[in-house]
Amino acid sequence: MNNTPFFRRPFRYAYYHATAYLILINAIVYFLCSFFPNLLYYLSLNVVYIIRNKMLWQFVTYMFVHANIRHLLLNMLGLFFFGLGVERAIGSKEFLLFYFTTGILSAVLSFILYYFSGNYRVLLLGASGAVYAVLFAYAVCYPRSIIYLWWVIPVPAPIMVFIFALIEMVSGFFSSSNVAHFTHLFGFLVALLYFLIRMGVNPLKIWKDTYKN
């Protein structure tokens, strides 16, 4: 008899390039929004649209909408470089569950923050929350991997997570830009909880054990 809790039962390993399909979908949605600009307002996440118009699909679709080509390229590069490795490590099914769980819950937490802070006009869009979660997962799966910060400075993947978390935290409180810094932080937070609850893995312990010697 299998005593493993249902939420920790692993999928049968399979690999079918889910990362590439996600990138393709993001690109298609971007070009559709370029031809049909009003589509952006239906797919992005907005507090008023969700509460007043019951557009609950926005908790999912906001991940596939981007403000401009630079926004799209940065997120897709991050998804490409880190997503491929994570998908190979945990399998496509687990990767997709991880990607959508972290992306959706990042949106839910952002929605709560916007609602209680009165930011009703904000349009949340982009895959950044899920991509930051994928970066977190990459650091867990490959804790000894070296990432080049700004393509120049070599940084161990776990340290990169802490650096980005600090940058986003400071920027979230003190920056006046339109970047969704707290959504990025929520991506890290939900990724941590995913590993703890779903995978039964403590990322902090993995990182500590990796570098204690």
C-alpha positions as CSV (number, residue, x, y, z in Angstrom):
1,M,0.0,0.0,0.0
2,N,1.3,3.4,-1.0
3,N,1.4,5.6,2.1
4,T,2.7,8.6,0.2
5,P,0.3,11.6,0.5
6,F,-1.5,12.2,-2.8
7,F,0.1,15.7,-3.2
8,R,3.6,14.1,-3.1
9,R,3.0,11.3,-5.5
10,P,5.4,11.8,-8.4
11,F,4.5,11.7,-12.1
12,R,6.0,9.1,-14.3
13,Y,9.1,10.8,-15.9
14,A,8.5,12.1,-19.3
15,Y,10.3,14.8,-21.4
16,Y,8.6,16.5,-24.3
17,H,10.1,20.0,-24.6
18,A,7.4,21.8,-22.6
19,T,9.7,24.8,-22.2
20,A,9.8,25.3,-25.9
21,Y,6.0,25.1,-26.2
22,L,5.6,27.7,-23.4
23,I,8.0,30.0,-25.2
24,L,6.1,29.5,-28.5
25,I,2.8,30.2,-26.9
26,N,4.2,33.4,-25.3
27,A,5.4,34.6,-28.7
28,I,2.1,33.8,-30.4
29,V,0.1,35.7,-27.7
30,Y,2.5,38.7,-28.0
31,F,2.0,39.0,-31.8
32,L,-1.8,38.5,-31.4
33,C,-1.8,41.4,-28.9
34,S,0.2,43.4,-31.4
35,F,-2.6,43.0,-34.0
36,F,-5.5,43.2,-31.5
37,P,-4.4,45.6,-28.7
38,N,-7.6,45.3,-26.7
39,L,-6.7,41.6,-26.2
40,L,-4.1,42.8,-23.7
41,Y,-6.8,44.1,-21.4
42,Y,-8.7,40.9,-21.4
43,L,-5.6,38.7,-20.7
44,S,-3.7,40.9,-18.2
45,L,-4.6,40.8,-14.5
46,N,-6.5,43.7,-13.1
47,V,-8.3,43.9,-9.8
48,V,-11.4,45.6,-11.1
49,Y,-11.8,43.3,-14.1
50,I,-11.6,40.2,-11.8
51,I,-14.0,41.5,-9.1
52,R,-16.5,43.4,-11.3
53,N,-16.4,41.4,-14.5
54,K,-15.4,38.0,-13.1
55,M,-12.5,37.6,-15.5
56,L,-10.9,34.8,-13.4
57,W,-9.0,33.5,-16.4
58,Q,-6.6,36.4,-15.9
59,F,-4.9,34.5,-13.1
60,V,-3.6,32.3,-15.8
61,T,-3.5,34.3,-19.0
62,Y,-1.5,37.2,-17.5
63,M,1.6,35.0,-17.7
64,F,1.4,35.0,-21.5
65,V,1.0,38.7,-22.1
66,H,4.0,41.1,-22.4
67,A,4.3,44.9,-22.6
68,N,6.9,45.0,-25.3
69,I,9.4,42.9,-27.2
70,R,12.1,43.6,-24.7
71,H,9.8,42.4,-21.9
72,L,9.1,39.2,-23.9
73,L,12.7,38.5,-24.8
74,L,14.0,38.9,-21.3
75,N,11.4,36.5,-19.8
76,M,11.8,34.0,-22.6
77,L,15.6,34.0,-22.3
78,G,15.2,33.3,-18.6
79,L,12.7,30.6,-19.3
80,F,14.9,29.1,-22.0
81,F,18.2,29.1,-20.0
82,F,16.7,27.9,-16.7
83,G,13.6,26.1,-17.8
84,L,15.3,23.5,-20.0
85,G,17.5,22.4,-17.2
86,V,14.7,22.2,-14.6
87,E,12.4,20.4,-17.0
88,R,15.1,17.8,-17.7
89,A,15.7,17.3,-14.0
90,I,12.1,16.9,-12.8
91,G,10.3,15.9,-16.1
92,S,7.9,17.8,-18.2
93,K,4.7,17.0,-16.2
94,E,6.2,18.1,-12.9
95,F,7.7,21.1,-14.6
96,L,4.3,22.2,-16.0
97,L,2.6,21.7,-12.7
98,F,5.4,23.8,-11.0
99,Y,5.3,26.5,-13.7
100,F,1.5,27.0,-13.6
101,T,1.2,26.6,-9.8
102,T,3.9,29.2,-9.1
103,G,2.6,31.5,-11.8
104,I,-1.0,31.4,-10.7
105,L,-0.3,31.7,-7.0
106,S,2.1,34.6,-7.6
107,A,-0.8,36.3,-9.4
108,V,-3.2,35.5,-6.5
109,L,-0.8,37.0,-4.0
110,S,-0.3,40.0,-6.2
111,F,-4.0,40.4,-6.6
112,I,-4.4,40.5,-2.8
113,L,-1.6,43.0,-2.5
114,Y,-3.1,45.3,-5.1
115,Y,-6.6,44.9,-3.6
116,F,-5.6,45.9,-0.1
117,S,-3.2,48.7,-1.2
118,G,-5.8,50.2,-3.6
119,N,-3.8,49.7,-6.8
120,Y,-6.9,49.0,-8.9
121,R,-5.5,50.4,-12.1
122,V,-2.5,48.2,-12.3
123,L,-2.3,45.7,-15.2
124,L,-0.2,42.8,-14.2
125,L,1.3,41.0,-17.2
126,G,4.3,38.9,-18.0
127,A,5.8,35.5,-17.2
128,S,8.2,37.0,-14.6
129,G,6.7,35.5,-11.5
130,A,6.9,32.0,-13.0
131,V,10.3,32.6,-14.5
132,Y,11.7,33.7,-11.1
133,A,10.2,30.5,-9.7
134,V,12.0,28.6,-12.4
135,L,15.3,30.3,-11.5
136,F,14.7,29.2,-7.9
137,A,14.1,25.6,-9.0
138,Y,17.2,25.7,-11.2
139,A,19.3,26.7,-8.1
140,V,17.7,23.7,-6.2
141,C,18.3,21.2,-9.0
142,Y,21.8,22.5,-9.9
143,P,23.1,24.1,-6.7
144,R,26.7,24.1,-7.9
145,S,25.9,25.7,-11.2
146,I,27.5,29.0,-12.0
147,I,25.4,31.8,-13.5
148,Y,27.0,34.9,-14.9
149,L,25.3,38.0,-13.4
150,W,24.8,40.6,-16.2
151,W,26.7,38.1,-18.4
152,V,30.0,39.1,-16.6
153,I,30.1,38.2,-12.9
154,P,30.2,34.4,-12.0
155,V,27.8,33.7,-9.2
156,P,26.7,30.3,-7.8
157,A,23.0,29.7,-8.6
158,P,21.8,29.8,-4.9
159,I,23.6,33.1,-4.3
160,M,21.9,34.5,-7.4
161,V,18.5,33.7,-5.9
162,F,19.4,35.6,-2.7
163,I,20.8,38.5,-4.7
164,F,17.7,38.8,-6.9
165,A,15.5,38.4,-3.8
166,L,17.3,41.3,-2.1
167,I,17.1,43.5,-5.3
168,E,13.4,42.8,-5.7
169,M,12.7,43.5,-2.1
170,V,14.5,46.8,-2.0
171,S,13.0,47.8,-5.4
172,G,9.5,46.8,-4.3
173,F,9.6,49.2,-1.4
174,F,11.6,52.0,-2.8
175,S,11.2,52.0,-6.6
176,S,8.5,53.8,-8.4
177,S,8.8,51.8,-11.7
178,N,6.1,49.8,-13.3
179,V,8.0,46.5,-12.7
180,A,6.1,44.0,-10.6
181,H,8.9,43.5,-8.0
182,F,6.6,41.8,-5.4
183,T,5.3,39.4,-8.0
184,H,8.9,38.3,-8.5
185,L,9.3,37.8,-4.8
186,F,6.1,35.9,-4.7
187,G,7.5,33.6,-7.4
188,F,10.5,32.8,-5.1
189,L,8.2,32.3,-2.1
190,V,5.7,30.0,-3.9
191,A,8.7,28.0,-5.4
192,L,10.1,27.5,-1.9
193,L,6.7,26.3,-0.7
194,Y,6.3,24.0,-3.7
195,F,9.6,22.2,-2.9
196,L,8.7,21.9,0.7
197,I,5.1,20.7,0.3
198,R,5.0,19.0,-3.1
199,M,8.6,17.7,-3.4
200,G,9.4,17.2,0.3
201,V,12.7,19.0,-0.3
202,N,14.1,21.8,1.8
203,P,16.0,24.1,-0.7
204,L,17.8,25.9,2.1
205,K,19.2,22.6,3.5
206,I,20.3,21.6,0.0
207,W,22.2,24.8,-0.5
208,K,23.7,24.6,3.0
209,D,24.9,21.0,2.5
210,T,26.3,21.8,-0.9
211,Y,28.5,24.6,0.3
212,K,29.3,23.6,3.9
213,N,32.6,22.0,3.0
